[in-house]
Amino acid sequence: MENEEFRRRAHETVDWMADYLEGVEDYPVRSQAGPGDVLNQLPPSPPEEGEPFDDIMTDLDSIIMPGITHWQHPSFFAYFPANNSPPSVLAEMIVSALSVQCMIWQTSPAATELEERVMEWLRDMLGLPKTFTGVLQDTASTATLCAIVSARERATDHAVNAKGMGVWGDLTAYCSTETHSSIEKGVKIAGLGRENLRKVPVDVDFAMVPGELEKAIQEDLDDGKRPVIAVATIGTTGSTAIDPLREIGEVCKKHGIWLHVDAAHAGTALLLPEYRWMVDGIVMADSFVMNPHKWMLSNLPCSAYFVRDPEALVRTFEIMPEYLRTSEAGVTNYRDWGIQLGRRFNALKLWFVIRSYGVEGLQAIVREHIRLARWIVERIEASEDFEVLAPVPVNLVCFRYHPAGVDDPDEMDRLNQELLEGLNSTGKLYLTHTRLGGVLTLRLVVGQTRVEQGHVERAWELIQRTARQL
Ligand SMILES: Cc1ncc(COP(=O)(O)O)c(C=O)c1O
């Protein structure tokens, strides 16, 4: 494609994008495609010759779009959000046109230095300690893996990096039974072994019990094992439970183990000073992750990883082949701050988003989402047929349908499963579920960039109506 055609197609594509976002509510939120529907329309082999761009766009509309679940639909209440916003999309377009590879300072000084500055901004916006230094990772899963590997290296004086796991006995890690699966995945990849991950019990609010953490660590020490890392979650995936950071921090400090804080979703609420109680004790953490690509209006991938000691990170991940050696002194080379060598220019979109909305603009959006979640909670609490199943510290409402006269747990699970499917198949909203204490629980997250009061009101109306028809 020559540049002139690129220019014309780019303008058309921007129109397509603006039309899409303007009309996103016309689509069913969850794709109504069945397994194989898209695949069966795609030819088994690639075209030998290039095809006209118009044909590609036609197929985008007719084959691909029906198989898209619309995460930018304001009635997307499922999982946790993966939001975009107009400035973030515009930045992504520029990132894509520049296509710079941000592995070292020299390969784009602006990318490195903008990332340094934007991460300082973000740290201060979230009220994190000034002693933290940030780096962008692609996802929270990767950030957590970095924390586990760094903790492993600190605990073994970098011997595992040098000689492999063989010389060390069992290294153990700790999280709660409610912790996100990325911790278990990280523990497997980092070579600690799934059986060396202790899932510490939680209290009635689904938050880790620090006394149980202490007990688990002590048992491992008595068994000759070596505890290396504990993960505290601020906003668990199931119910946004808040693990008690200060007490967990005290236990970690006592045993000299790495404390990683996973605030992938709820970390965005720290933009609001009134939510900083959630990270009381954060100074004791070695690392912290939150995802602007969830609730902070910045396209995926964009995960903010903060560490107390960047040297621990660099010592763990540093590599220095001759072909990457450069002569500048005193510059940051982010290739040594994580797993991958090639890095996208994700800092640009964070910069666009923060500058476009300003701190107050972002705060207003987050505050409104939390208010709307409370609106739903009040309706559920006032209803005779529904119940809230977990505390709602931020914007995730865990609830179920519990009509009078139905008390059999299996029957209630069945009813709620049916309600969920009934709701999602309307295409008018999208909720997901989890199990809390074994109970099938519906999750409704009010966090989509474009969600407003009317969407939440219509959702509540539809939930009641669909439940009555069961
Ligand atoms: C608490 C928590 N941690 C980590 C993750 C994983 O995030 P990512 O997809 O960025 O790896 C999630 C995803 O929802 C999460 O809820």
The ligand as an SDF file (V2000), in Angstrom:
LIG
                    3D

 16 16  0  0  0  0  0  0  0  0999 V2000
   -6.4430   -9.3820   40.8630 C   0  0  0  0  0  0  0  0  0  0  0  0
   -5.9220   -9.7050   39.4990 C   0  0  0  0  0  0  0  0  0  0  0  0
   -4.6170   -9.8910   39.3260 N   0  0  0  0  0  0  0  0  0  0  0  0
   -4.0840  -10.1780   38.1220 C   0  0  0  0  0  0  0  0  0  0  0  0
   -4.8840  -10.2760   37.0040 C   0  0  0  0  0  0  0  0  0  0  0  0
   -4.2600  -10.6000   35.6730 C   0  0  0  0  0  0  0  0  0  0  0  0
   -4.1820   -9.4500   34.9050 O   0  0  0  0  0  0  0  0  0  0  0  0
   -3.4800   -9.4580   33.4650 P   0  0  0  0  0  0  0  0  0  0  0  0
   -4.5310   -9.8930   32.5070 O   0  0  0  0  0  0  0  0  0  0  0  0
   -3.0430   -8.0460   33.2640 O   0  0  0  0  0  0  0  0  0  0  0  0
   -2.3490  -10.4080   33.5250 O   0  0  0  0  0  0  0  0  0  0  0  0
   -6.2550  -10.0720   37.1270 C   0  0  0  0  0  0  0  0  0  0  0  0
   -7.1410  -10.1660   35.9470 C   0  0  0  0  0  0  0  0  0  0  0  0
   -8.3120   -9.9360   36.0010 O   0  0  0  0  0  0  0  0  0  0  0  0
   -6.7870   -9.7940   38.4000 C   0  0  0  0  0  0  0  0  0  0  0  0
   -8.1070   -9.6410   38.5850 O   0  0  0  0  0  0  0  0  0  0  0  0
  1  2  1  0
  2  3  1  0
  2 15  2  0
  3  4  2  0
  4  5  1  0
  5  6  1  0
  5 12  2  0
  6  7  1  0
  7  8  1  0
  8  9  2  0
  8 10  1  0
  8 11  1  0
 12 13  1  0
 12 15  1  0
 13 14  2  0
 15 16  1  0
M  END
$$$$
